[in-house]
């Protein structure tokens, strides 16, 4: 399995947005997948989300309708963890982002799964080492953090805990590539891993600028989407610095670093919005207002743009032409 990344059978525990998308990715790669959650209602919601993501990929020409149907047929719903774990190669946990809930789940899975089963956590940044301690197989536990929307985003972070074996890490890296993803190896178990540490450093500065009245939320968003965001989709921060000149970045760093946000707590603006119930699209308002029906429209638009952008980048990398 480690050489090809192929998985014959897997269980994904947690049928939310991420779990359903991960189950779909595994099924599209040819594996048999058990999708597990507490109730038939939650499972049905997850299967609906999986079917919706498949339709998005079909509409974009990424997969055919026949491939989508075959993948859906390979996913079976379970409310019993014990039944789902029978004979599986891989278990992916994607339950609530709470350390103790995840530890309890992995402890139960440790008893239910075969000794050879590898455990992967889709946590966004909790300690893999602490999660692995809840099992009798810490060498076979690692992070496998997919990015939302998981049926589109290429990045997968494979995260080593203190006792994660090289074999486990290499297996998950190979699996991610087999799924068509672009994995990175996070060598040390640090909170937030790599992607979220970078993302939240940006969010902290954005909140600081908003709270300080430097610019509006809309203009701060535009500063990213029309500026560094476009560039970072092709070349990361180190390659960007190389192209601009490290002497230039060194000079800017000398006067700018000392003025950047260094708060260890979120600024009041974020607490204020949450206290007012302005928690984002799901509440109809956050930093922006979202009239009824906007959520599904915005998600569909986001997915179309992401797929088109990824297609353009892939076309450029392969040197393809339209004619």
KEGUTI-107892 format. One line per field, with one value per atom (N, C-alpha, C): x, y, z. Coordinates in Angstrom, 3 decimals. Each point is the difference from the previous one (the first is absolute). Example, Ala and Ser with C-alpha at 12.3 -4.5 7.8 and 13.67 -1.06 7.14 Angstrom:
<drenkols>
px: 13.190|-0.890|0.900|-0.350|0.820|-0.770
py: -5.690|1.190|1.200|1.050|1.190|1.090
pz: 7.800|0.000|0.000|-0.720|0.060|0.730
</drenkols>
This chain:
<drenkols>
px: 0.821|-0.821|0.857|1.115|0.791|0.566|0.279|0.625|-0.996|-1.209|-0.966|-0.942|-0.199|-0.964|-1.417|-0.226|-1.359|-0.493|-1.271|-0.639|-1.207|-0.032|-1.126|-1.270|0.133|-1.191|0.371|-0.904|0.251|-1.302|0.137|-1.143|0.293|-0.989|0.092|-1.040|0.462|-0.900|-0.292|-1.281|-0.432|-0.494|-1.330|-0.582|-0.328|0.773|-0.183|0.579|0.147|0.488|1.328|0.953|1.319|-0.011|-0.644|-0.027|-0.639|-1.102|-0.678|0.886|0.704|0.873|1.192|0.551|1.121|-0.450|-1.187|-0.546|-0.145|-0.459|-0.136|1.335|1.034|1.329|0.532|-0.154|0.465|-0.770|-1.308|-0.823|0.333|0.257|0.361|1.323|0.852|1.289|-0.129|-1.225|-0.233|-0.181|0.070|-0.136|-1.443|-0.212|-1.289|0.013|-1.024|0.024|-1.243|0.236|-1.088|-0.049|-1.125|-0.194|-0.789|0.573|-0.547|-0.443|-1.201|-0.436|-1.036|-0.437|-0.832|-1.419|-0.547|-1.411|-0.217|-1.089|-0.322|-0.198|-0.523|-0.240|1.315|0.997|1.306|0.668|-0.164|0.569|-0.649|-1.313|-0.696|0.424|0.188|0.479|1.395|0.849|1.335|-0.014|-0.874|-0.092|-0.516|-0.908|-0.478|1.134|0.838|1.147|0.982|0.209|0.887|-0.532|-1.302|-0.585|0.113|-0.171|0.114|1.417|0.993|1.391|0.314|-0.583|0.203|-0.583|-1.189|-0.629|0.883|0.627|0.897|1.148|0.573|1.119|-0.437|-1.194|-0.530|-0.251|-0.636|-0.306|1.264|1.086|1.265|0.814|-0.488|0.709|1.177|0.082|1.104|-0.198|-1.234|-0.360|-1.254|-0.298|-1.219|-1.132|-1.209|-1.153|0.109|0.568|0.167|1.002|1.074|0.987|-0.587|-0.812|-0.653|-0.919|-0.783|-0.908|0.734|1.107|0.790|0.590|0.457|0.570|-1.065|-1.169|-1.085|-0.399|0.067|-0.369|0.998|1.224|1.018|-0.065|-0.903|-0.149|-1.225|0.203|-1.114|-0.091|-1.219|-0.231|-0.086|0.583|0.008|-0.232|-0.778|-0.066|0.823|0.469|0.796|1.478|0.819|1.431|0.595|-0.469|0.530|-0.212|-1.184|-0.271|0.842|0.139|0.752|1.472|0.528|1.434|0.418|-0.935|0.339|0.877|1.242|0.888|0.548|-0.104|0.412|1.518|0.524|1.417|0.256|-0.994|0.194|-1.245|0.201|-1.085|0.351|-0.912|0.174|-1.033|0.459|-0.969|-0.157|-1.274|-0.315|-1.171|0.100|-1.071|0.279|-0.840|0.094|1.423|0.401|1.366|0.178|-0.037|0.135|0.934|1.070|1.029|-0.555|-0.809|-0.484|-1.003|-0.830|-0.944|0.776|1.026|0.807|0.767|0.541|0.728|-0.932|-1.208|-0.966|-0.337|-0.199|-0.319|1.152|1.215|1.150|0.239|-0.279|0.122|-0.984|-1.234|-1.008|0.391|0.495|0.413|1.184|0.866|1.164|-0.420|-1.097|-0.510|-0.759|-0.608|-0.864|0.723|1.092|0.683|1.066|0.323|1.116|1.303|0.944|1.278|0.777|-0.248|0.748|-0.585|-1.172|-0.660|0.784|0.203|0.647|-1.077|0.282|-0.927|0.500|-0.900|0.319|-1.026|0.474|-0.898|-0.058|-1.215|-0.192|-0.057|0.530|0.007|0.686|-0.471|0.579|1.264|0.295|1.203|0.200|-0.831|0.187|1.212|0.503|1.211|-0.208|0.742|-0.045|0.573|1.011|0.602|-1.019|-0.773|-1.032|-1.097|-0.367|-1.013|0.502|1.243|0.569|0.108|0.194|0.120|-1.273|-1.113|-1.274|-0.114|0.993|-0.034|1.170|-0.052|1.118|0.921|-0.183|0.794|0.491|0.660|0.402|0.905|0.717|0.860|-0.810|-1.274|-0.861|-1.034|0.245|-0.918|0.722|-0.664|0.573|-1.133|0.347|-0.978|-0.103|-1.211|-0.216|-1.033|0.495|-0.874|-0.321|-1.238|-0.503|-0.473|0.028|-0.475|-1.378|-0.815|-1.381|-0.032|-0.714|-0.779|0.889|-0.113|0.938|-0.121|-1.126|-0.124|0.700|0.507|0.649|1.423|0.186|1.304|1.088|1.147|1.055|0.778|0.107|0.892|-0.509|0.897|-0.215|1.267|-0.163|1.135|0.085|1.089|0.262|0.903|-0.507|0.656|0.499|1.269|0.594|-0.164|-0.517|0.065|1.364|0.228|1.319|0.348|-1.020|0.278|-0.435|-0.455|-0.416|1.176|-0.205|1.084|0.198|1.182|0.289|-0.909|-0.268|-0.861|-1.403|-0.537|-1.334|-0.032|0.990|0.044|0.106|0.854|0.180|-1.247|-0.686|-1.245|-1.034|-0.156|-1.007|0.389|1.278|0.442|-0.317|0.266|-0.297|-1.503|-0.775|-1.454|-0.495|0.493|-0.433|0.303|1.170|0.335|-0.928|-0.326|-0.914|-1.382|-0.368|-1.285|0.056|1.171|0.151|0.304|0.439|0.297|1.476|0.344|1.401|0.363|0.496|0.266|1.315|0.044|1.258|0.193|1.245|0.305|0.315|-0.793|0.252|0.823|1.261|0.942|-0.113|-0.489|-0.154|-1.451|-0.473|-1.393|-0.188|-0.291|-0.216|-1.459|-0.598|-1.402|-0.237|-1.058|-0.344|0.775|1.037|0.817|0.633|-0.080|0.617|-1.056|-0.971|-0.994|-0.762|-0.501|-0.786|0.860|1.248|0.874|0.211|0.225|0.154|-1.308|-1.108|-1.300|-0.380|0.213|-0.425|0.957|1.252|0.880|-0.560|-0.509|-0.629|-1.292|-0.827|-1.264|0.260|1.014|0.310|0.325|0.832|0.344|-1.210|-0.853|-1.203|-0.944|-0.192|-0.852|0.591|1.308|0.682|-0.218|0.131|-0.207|-1.446|-0.951|-1.411|-0.311|0.442|-0.246|0.647|1.145|0.711|-0.540|-0.974|-0.590|0.879|0.946|0.903|-0.725|-0.892|-0.748|-1.255|-0.958|-1.235|0.245|-0.935|0.106|0.055|-0.824|-0.024|1.335|0.591|1.268|1.152|-0.060|1.033|-0.086|-1.218|-0.166|0.545|-0.303|0.471|1.517|0.613|1.461|0.637|-0.704|0.512|-0.383|-1.302|-0.455|0.565|0.268|0.549|1.513|0.596|1.432|0.702|0.480|0.779|-0.722|-1.331|-0.741|0.192|-0.025|0.217|1.413|0.950|1.395|0.277|-0.544|0.275|-0.634|-0.961|-0.573|1.003|1.013|0.999|1.359|0.405|1.292|-0.187|0.601|-0.161|0.837|-0.016|0.688|1.514|0.627|1.453|0.395|-0.742|0.284|-0.298|-1.046|-0.317|1.153|0.543|1.121|1.223|0.258|1.132|-0.139|-1.217|-0.211|0.136|-0.479|0.080|1.397|0.703|1.337|-0.011|0.823|0.030|0.505|0.799|0.448|-1.172|-0.941|-1.202|-0.856|-0.208|-0.819|0.674|1.308|0.732|-0.192|0.076|-0.166|-1.409|-1.013|-1.387|-0.234|0.540|-0.193|0.544|1.075|0.649|-0.873|-0.853|-0.880|-1.438|-0.396|-1.405|-0.278|0.900|-0.269|-0.381|0.657|-0.270|-1.366|-0.643|-1.307|-1.156|0.298|-1.068|-0.714|-1.241|-0.797|0.712|-0.010|0.624|-0.930|-1.307|-0.959|-0.018|-0.179|-0.144|-1.466|-0.895|-1.442|-0.645|-1.107|-0.683|-0.458|0.040|-0.434|-1.497|-0.473|-1.419|-0.975|0.395|-0.947|-0.525|0.837|-0.439|-0.956|0.328|-0.889|-1.351|0.044|-1.210|-0.941|0.545|-0.829|-0.614|0.791|-0.507|-1.093|0.214|-0.989|-1.317|0.077|-1.203|-0.657|0.569|-0.544|0.400|0.923|0.466|1.151|-0.331|1.027|0.277|-0.516|0.327|-1.199|0.294|-1.030|-1.144|0.325|-1.054|-0.983|0.376|-0.915|-0.550|0.429|-0.478|0.771|0.983|0.805|1.261|1.041|1.284|0.708|1.145|0.602|-0.859|-0.729|-0.903|-1.414|-0.967|-1.387|-0.247|-0.775|-0.298|-1.499|-0.707|-1.443|-0.290|-1.231|-0.403|0.364|0.587|0.383|1.409|0.621|1.347|1.048|-0.196|1.017|0.269|-1.065|0.194|0.540|-0.430|0.494|1.482|0.399|1.400|0.905|-0.459|0.788|0.157|-1.097|0.067|0.957|-0.051|0.901|1.449|0.227|1.349|0.558|-0.812|0.462|0.290|-0.855|0.231|1.319|0.226|1.209|1.247|-0.074|1.139|0.349|-1.014|0.241|0.568|-0.528|0.504|1.447|0.290|1.354|0.986|-0.400|0.869|0.243|-1.024|0.146|0.991|-0.102|0.920|1.433|0.196|1.340|0.578|-0.848|0.459|0.366|-0.793|0.265|1.349|0.279|1.266|1.181|-0.166|1.100|0.374|-1.014|0.273|0.368|-0.095|0.373|-0.999|-1.249|-1.024|-0.436|-0.604|-0.545|-1.435|-0.752|-1.409|-0.134|0.983|-0.115|0.946
py: -1.204|1.204|1.258|0.002|1.210|0.489|-0.922|0.401|0.672|-0.522|0.529|1.007|-0.066|0.874|-0.507|-1.118|-0.518|-0.581|0.229|-0.537|-0.818|-1.252|-0.869|0.375|0.244|0.317|0.971|0.936|1.027|0.343|0.595|0.555|1.461|0.839|1.424|0.265|0.427|0.220|1.488|0.344|1.390|0.340|0.143|0.205|1.464|0.894|1.426|0.381|1.300|0.496|-0.632|-0.018|-0.526|-1.521|-0.681|-1.456|-0.537|0.620|-0.451|0.197|1.133|0.272|-0.948|-0.319|-0.937|-1.390|-0.400|-1.293|-0.042|1.099|0.060|-0.131|0.661|-0.070|-1.426|-0.681|-1.383|-0.916|0.231|-0.833|0.243|1.256|0.286|-0.642|-0.241|-0.654|-1.515|-0.511|-1.429|-0.792|0.659|-0.724|-0.180|-1.012|-0.202|0.801|0.812|0.947|-0.142|-0.128|0.034|1.410|0.689|1.325|-0.170|0.472|-0.305|1.273|-0.062|1.078|-0.542|0.864|-0.462|-0.370|0.632|-0.208|-0.102|-0.648|-0.066|1.386|0.937|1.350|0.696|-0.114|0.608|-0.673|-1.303|-0.720|0.425|0.152|0.413|1.395|0.892|1.338|-0.068|-0.880|-0.160|-0.557|-0.979|-0.576|1.025|0.855|1.074|0.952|0.329|0.875|-0.665|-1.305|-0.735|0.045|-0.235|0.032|1.392|1.040|1.374|0.288|-0.456|0.227|-0.770|-1.173|-0.771|0.742|0.590|0.747|1.172|0.655|1.116|-0.466|-1.147|-0.530|-0.448|-0.569|-0.413|1.228|1.025|1.219|0.683|-0.137|0.631|-0.876|-1.216|-0.893|-0.705|0.014|-0.670|-1.507|-0.439|-1.413|-0.128|-1.212|-0.237|-0.384|0.057|-0.407|-1.471|-0.810|-1.430|-0.196|0.748|-0.083|0.458|1.038|0.478|-1.065|-0.623|-1.048|-1.187|-0.388|-1.125|0.316|1.242|0.396|-0.031|0.533|0.020|-1.417|-0.921|-1.389|-0.668|0.541|-0.576|0.536|0.935|0.569|-0.599|-0.557|-0.567|0.706|0.198|0.742|-0.939|0.425|-0.806|0.883|-0.497|0.629|-0.795|-1.174|-0.858|0.088|0.514|0.076|-1.391|-0.924|-1.364|-0.637|0.143|-0.570|0.692|1.316|0.755|-0.362|-0.372|-0.259|-1.384|-0.865|-1.382|-0.051|-0.451|-0.245|1.211|1.200|1.194|0.222|0.659|0.368|1.330|0.893|1.378|0.510|0.727|0.722|1.481|0.826|1.449|0.575|0.681|0.631|1.459|0.420|1.381|0.466|-0.247|0.385|1.396|0.442|1.347|0.345|1.238|0.456|0.225|-1.121|-0.002|-1.151|0.299|-0.999|-1.228|0.198|-1.143|-0.835|0.641|-0.756|-0.852|0.573|-0.752|-1.136|0.259|-1.043|-1.162|0.328|-1.051|-0.834|0.669|-0.712|-0.913|0.499|-0.805|-1.166|0.192|-1.098|-1.115|0.378|-0.996|-0.687|0.780|-0.572|-0.939|0.302|-0.837|-1.412|-0.073|-1.312|-0.692|0.775|-0.571|-0.357|0.702|-0.185|-1.081|-0.602|-0.952|0.667|-0.757|0.574|0.689|-0.389|0.569|1.317|0.393|1.208|1.252|0.868|1.299|1.017|0.849|1.036|1.364|0.764|1.359|0.957|1.105|1.015|1.196|0.463|1.184|1.272|-0.049|1.197|1.158|1.217|1.196|0.457|-0.572|0.461|-0.511|-0.952|-0.576|-0.933|-0.283|-0.797|-1.444|-0.411|-1.386|-0.920|0.469|-0.800|-0.325|1.010|-0.232|-0.929|0.144|-0.884|-1.440|-0.169|-1.344|-0.697|0.777|-0.580|-0.718|0.293|-0.638|-1.392|-0.407|-1.302|-0.858|-1.263|-0.899|-0.119|0.897|-0.053|1.402|0.732|1.376|0.094|-1.085|-0.003|0.063|-0.430|-0.084|1.117|1.092|1.139|1.238|0.722|1.237|0.951|1.239|0.951|-0.134|0.193|0.077|1.092|1.239|1.161|0.462|-0.261|0.468|1.451|0.739|1.383|0.107|0.850|0.203|0.980|-0.333|-1.210|-1.176|-1.083|-1.121|-0.717|0.158|-0.642|0.809|1.204|0.866|0.371|0.405|0.535|-1.072|0.312|-1.014|-0.301|0.979|-0.172|-1.022|-0.910|-0.900|0.048|0.276|0.009|-1.361|-0.699|-1.243|0.371|-0.241|0.517|-1.151|0.049|-1.019|0.376|-0.947|0.133|-0.470|0.090|-0.367|-1.462|-0.869|-1.418|-0.526|0.875|-0.438|-0.613|-1.182|-0.672|0.597|-0.170|0.441|-0.715|-1.269|-0.779|0.593|0.392|0.592|1.317|0.854|1.292|-0.181|-0.908|-0.212|-0.605|-0.871|-0.574|1.083|0.923|1.046|1.012|0.279|0.865|-0.641|-1.304|-0.712|-0.040|-0.181|-0.016|1.350|1.078|1.333|0.225|-0.432|0.140|-0.855|-1.190|-0.884|0.643|0.836|0.698|1.240|0.273|1.173|1.268|-0.137|1.149|0.370|1.134|0.442|0.050|-1.108|-0.059|0.655|0.453|0.432|-0.796|-0.177|-0.698|1.018|-0.024|0.852|-0.835|0.335|-0.862|0.091|1.139|0.177|0.293|-0.557|0.127|1.331|1.063|1.320|0.408|0.778|0.421|0.707|-0.404|0.645|-0.478|-0.858|-0.554|1.127|-0.069|1.038|0.937|-0.566|0.816|0.939|-0.511|0.862|0.994|-0.343|0.989|1.193|-0.281|1.074|0.767|-0.749|0.633|0.906|-0.488|0.787|1.144|-0.092|1.165|1.120|-0.362|0.972|0.538|-0.911|0.417|0.956|-0.292|0.882|1.411|0.103|1.325|0.676|-0.784|0.572|0.556|-0.748|0.481|1.251|0.025|1.158|1.238|-0.156|1.119|0.494|-0.938|0.374|0.716|-0.573|0.588|1.380|0.191|1.282|1.048|-0.388|0.951|0.320|-0.872|0.243|-0.167|-0.993|-0.256|-0.791|-0.029|-0.757|-1.482|-0.837|-1.443|-0.300|0.698|-0.239|0.364|1.131|0.413|-0.902|-0.496|-0.932|-1.304|-0.485|-1.192|0.236|1.169|0.311|0.080|0.496|0.084|-1.375|-1.035|-1.368|-0.598|0.054|-0.683|0.629|1.304|0.665|0.170|-0.452|0.161|-1.291|-0.154|-1.189|-1.320|-0.008|-1.252|-0.590|0.858|-0.476|-0.544|0.697|-0.403|-1.303|-0.111|-1.176|-1.270|0.131|-1.190|-0.664|0.747|-0.544|-0.192|0.950|-0.086|0.418|-0.734|0.265|1.169|0.246|1.178|-0.011|-1.173|-0.039|0.236|-0.621|0.234|1.452|0.574|1.412|0.892|-0.302|0.783|-0.130|-1.215|-0.205|0.841|0.020|0.740|1.499|0.491|1.437|0.418|-0.951|0.298|-0.055|-0.858|-0.130|1.272|0.781|1.270|0.962|-0.042|0.842|-0.454|-1.311|-0.510|0.256|-0.077|0.280|1.455|0.909|1.426|0.301|-0.584|0.223|-0.608|-1.188|-0.688|0.820|0.721|0.732|1.120|0.609|1.035|-0.473|-1.116|-0.403|-1.015|-0.938|-1.059|0.550|1.038|0.535|0.651|0.294|0.662|-0.952|-1.258|-0.963|-0.396|-0.494|-0.423|-1.115|0.108|-1.018|-0.455|0.276|-0.386|-1.510|-0.410|-1.427|-0.368|0.984|-0.231|0.674|-0.555|0.654|1.395|0.956|1.361|0.057|1.057|0.100|-0.139|0.426|-0.032|-1.412|-1.014|-1.376|-0.467|0.268|-0.362|0.697|1.255|0.792|-0.616|-0.380|-0.596|-1.320|-0.828|-1.288|0.208|0.943|0.279|0.494|0.683|0.509|-1.049|-1.197|-1.056|0.131|0.886|0.200|-0.972|-1.280|-1.039|-0.456|0.722|-0.328|-0.394|-0.666|-0.351|-0.776|-0.937|-0.838|0.786|1.215|0.845|1.150|0.062|1.064|1.297|0.048|1.209|-0.309|0.692|-0.117|1.318|-0.001|1.261|0.643|-0.853|0.452|-0.490|0.525|-0.456|-1.041|-1.050|-1.081|-0.255|0.586|-0.258|-1.477|-0.387|-1.403|-0.526|-1.192|-0.621|0.338|0.971|0.403|-1.081|-0.755|-0.981|-1.000|-0.639|-1.014|0.623|1.215|0.674|0.328|0.496|0.364|-1.228|-1.087|-1.235|-0.545|0.019|-0.489|0.854|1.324|0.896|-0.239|-0.138|-0.287|-1.265|-1.061|-1.275|0.091|0.705|0.158|0.733|1.074|0.791|-0.790|-0.728|-0.809|-1.050|-0.693|-1.039|0.586|1.144|0.643|0.457|0.539|0.480|-1.166|-1.090|-1.170|-0.592|0.011|-0.510|0.855|1.326|0.897|-0.204|-0.182|-0.229|-1.326|-1.038|-1.308|0.084|0.748|0.178|0.682|1.002|0.729|-0.874|-0.814|-0.852|-1.054|-0.534|-1.054|0.555|1.338|0.620|-0.302|-0.286|-0.345|1.182|-0.294|1.036|-0.367|1.007|-0.246|-0.665|0.158|-0.555|-1.124
pz: 0.000|0.000|0.000|0.735|0.155|-1.321|-0.936|-1.248|-0.940|-0.102|-0.953|0.612|1.317|0.649|-0.080|-0.674|-0.137|1.322|0.293|1.200|-0.437|0.411|-0.380|0.744|1.305|0.790|1.113|0.259|1.006|0.700|1.176|0.718|0.273|-0.241|0.329|1.077|1.159|1.131|0.113|-0.136|-0.021|-1.385|-0.149|-1.329|-0.266|0.624|-0.269|-1.347|-0.212|-1.287|-0.388|0.932|-0.314|-0.126|0.941|-0.032|-1.267|-0.414|-1.222|-1.223|-0.049|-1.145|-0.025|1.165|0.072|-0.434|0.448|-0.425|-1.516|-0.583|-1.450|-0.711|0.537|-0.614|0.028|1.127|0.115|-0.957|-0.106|-0.879|-1.465|-0.369|-1.402|-0.374|1.000|-0.253|-0.047|0.171|-0.165|1.271|1.149|1.255|0.434|0.831|0.645|1.304|0.222|1.114|0.875|1.303|0.977|0.573|-0.159|0.576|1.290|1.107|1.331|0.710|0.595|0.883|0.969|0.924|1.112|-0.399|-1.024|-0.321|-1.501|-0.415|-1.426|-0.604|0.797|-0.504|-0.363|0.878|-0.285|-1.198|-0.107|-1.134|-1.311|0.006|-1.213|-0.423|0.978|-0.311|-0.622|0.547|-0.548|-1.411|-0.246|-1.344|-1.005|0.445|-0.876|-0.350|1.001|-0.252|-0.965|0.163|-0.901|-1.429|-0.154|-1.344|-0.613|0.819|-0.505|-0.480|0.751|-0.411|-1.281|-0.130|-1.237|-1.201|0.192|-1.096|-0.428|0.998|-0.313|-0.890|0.331|-0.781|-1.387|-0.095|-1.307|-0.871|0.582|-0.755|-0.512|0.767|-0.397|-0.958|-0.281|-0.900|0.627|1.339|0.690|-0.014|0.211|-0.082|-0.849|-0.441|-0.767|0.944|-0.514|0.802|0.387|-0.893|0.297|1.131|-0.020|1.084|1.332|-0.053|1.223|0.570|-0.874|0.459|0.579|-0.630|0.504|1.365|0.184|1.287|1.093|-0.303|0.997|0.393|-0.954|0.292|0.931|0.069|0.878|1.425|0.274|1.342|0.674|1.182|0.753|1.355|0.473|1.234|1.194|1.133|1.217|1.226|0.933|1.317|1.005|-0.396|0.879|-0.372|0.917|-0.234|-0.133|0.802|-0.028|-1.367|-0.576|-1.319|-1.069|0.103|-1.004|0.006|1.161|0.133|-0.484|-0.267|-0.352|-1.255|0.160|-1.127|-0.721|0.585|-0.748|0.077|-1.043|-0.047|0.700|-0.064|0.441|0.696|1.108|0.655|0.017|-0.499|0.033|0.948|1.049|0.893|-0.407|-0.108|-0.349|0.843|1.310|0.918|0.535|0.942|0.564|0.433|-0.264|0.296|1.503|0.719|1.456|0.371|0.700|0.271|0.698|1.041|0.775|-0.783|-0.814|-0.846|-0.997|-0.600|-0.955|0.686|1.183|0.724|0.348|0.427|0.346|-1.227|-1.130|-1.243|-0.409|0.044|-0.411|0.941|1.283|0.958|-0.327|-0.346|-0.381|-1.306|-0.945|-1.288|0.171|0.950|0.258|0.393|0.738|0.412|-1.124|-0.890|-1.028|-1.293|-0.304|-1.285|0.067|-1.125|-0.045|0.438|0.543|0.443|-1.117|-1.238|-1.132|-0.513|0.496|-0.504|0.371|-0.965|0.245|0.340|0.994|0.431|-0.479|-0.628|-0.437|0.572|0.548|0.542|-0.932|-0.284|-0.829|0.846|1.210|0.828|-0.710|0.278|-0.609|0.708|1.168|0.678|1.407|0.452|1.332|-0.003|1.198|0.130|-0.446|-1.013|-0.457|1.072|0.701|1.063|1.080|0.422|1.020|-0.508|-1.255|-0.574|-0.040|-0.418|-0.123|1.346|1.068|1.341|0.446|-0.645|0.359|-0.605|-0.780|-0.664|0.465|-0.364|0.263|-1.189|-0.983|-1.248|-0.386|0.888|-0.332|-1.223|-0.312|-1.188|-1.287|0.084|-1.190|-0.038|0.740|0.047|-0.523|-0.892|-0.545|-0.353|-0.207|-0.513|-1.512|-0.507|-1.440|-0.208|0.007|0.007|-1.413|-0.424|-1.283|0.153|-1.098|0.028|-0.626|0.564|-0.443|-1.179|-1.104|-0.254|-0.416|0.725|-0.148|-1.338|-0.702|-1.309|-1.093|0.370|-0.979|0.398|1.244|0.414|-0.067|-0.605|-0.154|1.276|0.907|1.144|1.010|0.391|1.132|0.851|1.299|0.913|0.694|-0.207|0.724|1.173|1.213|1.201|0.870|0.327|0.854|1.467|0.791|1.434|0.474|1.313|0.517|-0.249|-0.097|-0.194|-1.370|-0.880|-1.334|-0.743|-0.544|-0.722|-1.382|-0.540|-1.358|-0.998|0.261|-0.899|-0.058|1.170|0.035|-0.758|0.232|-0.678|-1.510|-0.449|-1.431|-0.644|0.751|-0.505|-0.251|0.938|-0.145|-1.081|-0.137|-1.097|-1.351|-0.113|-1.245|-0.256|1.060|-0.150|-0.505|0.584|-0.427|-1.473|-0.440|-1.428|-0.861|0.488|-0.717|-0.141|0.965|-0.046|-0.889|-0.575|-0.855|0.771|1.252|0.841|-0.073|0.597|0.090|1.486|0.542|1.443|0.383|1.257|0.593|1.284|0.400|1.243|1.084|1.073|1.159|0.970|0.129|0.705|1.511|0.510|1.443|0.322|1.084|0.435|0.731|-0.765|0.590|-0.211|0.927|-0.140|-1.337|-0.701|-1.262|-1.208|0.237|-1.080|-0.831|-1.325|-0.827|-0.594|-0.691|-0.702|0.908|1.120|0.882|0.768|0.274|0.632|-0.945|-1.271|-0.968|-0.180|-0.098|-0.211|1.168|1.225|1.155|0.305|-0.437|0.086|-0.871|-1.183|-0.885|0.610|0.560|0.613|1.161|0.815|1.136|-0.481|-1.034|-0.517|-0.635|-0.701|-0.618|1.065|1.090|1.089|0.652|0.150|0.575|-0.865|-1.311|-0.912|0.042|0.082|0.067|1.310|1.117|1.319|0.128|-0.662|0.087|-0.966|-0.825|-0.934|-1.194|-0.289|-1.126|-1.334|-0.068|-1.235|0.342|-0.926|0.198|-0.234|0.463|-0.229|-1.493|-0.782|-1.439|-0.645|0.414|-0.597|0.448|1.226|0.457|-0.796|-0.229|-0.832|-1.409|-0.563|-1.346|-0.057|1.072|0.039|-0.145|0.464|-0.146|-1.347|-0.344|-1.220|-1.267|0.031|-1.176|0.085|1.105|0.196|0.329|1.250|0.353|-0.227|0.152|-0.182|-1.382|-1.019|-1.363|-0.165|0.566|-0.139|0.745|1.212|0.820|-0.548|-0.892|-0.632|-0.938|-0.401|-0.926|0.663|0.825|0.681|1.451|0.913|1.423|0.485|1.316|0.542|-0.207|0.051|-0.171|-1.455|-0.925|-1.422|-0.371|0.595|-0.236|0.441|1.182|0.516|-0.903|-0.487|-0.903|-1.264|-0.559|-1.247|0.211|1.135|0.270|0.447|0.617|0.525|1.516|0.569|1.454|0.671|-0.719|0.556|0.181|-0.955|0.106|1.182|0.109|1.101|1.344|0.039|1.237|0.417|-0.960|0.303|0.513|-0.664|0.430|1.374|0.209|1.279|1.162|-0.212|1.079|0.565|-0.870|0.545|0.224|-0.666|0.076|1.106|0.237|0.973|1.367|0.425|1.338|0.108|-1.133|0.016|-0.282|-0.297|-0.275|1.290|-0.164|1.158|0.761|1.325|0.836|1.116|-0.145|1.027|0.197|1.231|0.293|0.195|-0.054|0.064|-1.205|-0.515|-1.119|0.399|-0.927|0.322|0.265|0.692|0.383|-1.154|-1.206|-1.118|-0.240|0.166|-0.242|1.091|1.269|1.104|-0.148|-0.430|-0.142|-1.024|-1.144|-1.048|0.462|0.662|0.480|1.043|0.923|1.044|-0.597|-1.126|-0.664|-0.894|-0.042|-0.852|-1.452|-0.280|-1.379|-0.255|-0.194|-0.086|-1.435|-0.969|-1.381|-0.837|-1.110|-0.982|0.636|0.905|0.590|0.838|0.442|0.769|-0.846|-1.239|-0.882|0.127|0.880|0.153|0.797|-0.347|0.688|-0.206|-0.666|-0.416|-1.095|-0.740|-1.052|0.286|-0.753|0.086|-1.090|0.338|-0.949|-0.030|-0.987|-0.126|-0.201|0.241|-0.131|-1.383|-0.027|-1.255|-0.446|0.651|-0.394|0.270|1.090|0.399|-1.120|-0.507|-1.041|-1.276|-0.302|-1.212|0.126|1.167|0.208|-0.019|0.614|0.011|-1.415|-0.769|-1.381|-0.832|0.198|-0.734|0.414|1.319|0.478|-0.644|-0.020|-0.540|-1.493|-0.745|-1.441|-0.268|0.758|-0.200|0.389|1.115|0.423|-1.050|-0.515|-0.993|-1.288|-0.419|-1.212|0.189|1.178|0.291|0.054|0.666|0.070|-1.382|-0.835|-1.356|-0.792|0.172|-0.698|0.474|1.310|0.530|-0.497|-0.024|-0.490|-1.476|-0.754|-1.432|-0.206|0.828|-0.101|0.380|1.075|0.454|-1.035|-0.709|-0.980|-1.357|-0.156|-1.258|-1.106|0.409|-0.985|-0.825|-1.119|-0.876|-0.329|-0.396|-0.340|-1.360|-0.821|-1.342|-0.213
</drenkols>
